[in-house]
Amino acid sequence: MRINDDAAEFVFQRSGGYPYFILEWGFQLWNFVQEEPITLADAKCVDVAVTDKLDRSFFRVRMDRLTQAERTMLFALAEMEGPMYKLQDVADHLKMNVRALSPRRSSLIAKGMIYSPGTGLVAFTVPLFAEYLKRAGRADVG
């Protein structure tokens, strides 16, 4: 099935270029579109369905594996300006000592939720995670 350039760019931007997310957009578009080419309007039309599917499956499954302390750190990241976060800024945001965050940081890295792009920095491993946390809210996921 063909897709026009505007629609492809929209999907790429909304997915953050993450391959699994692009596949989810493709799946939803394949099931939605009645005629070629896929247009920007089509891509925008399935945006809510894709977001809902990712929230209910991809993101929620990852949140279910976390402790409350780990979730608290992720929510702090989501409240801050990304895409990378200084660990000291996260500690300040949580009103904690930066050393107290080290076990959470290590655990979240081991669970594949965040990574360290440089000394004293952390970032989410997948795009759109901060947006998910803002949508879901603390009550719904923790």
Secondary structure, 3 states (H helix, E strand, C coil): CCECHHHHHHHHHHHCCCHHHHHHHHHHHHHHCCCCCECHHHHHHHHHHHHHHHHHHHHHHHHHCCCHHHHHHHHHHHHCCCCEEEHHHHHHHHCCCHHHHHHHHHHHHHCCCEECCCCCEEEECCCCHHHHHHHHHHHHHC
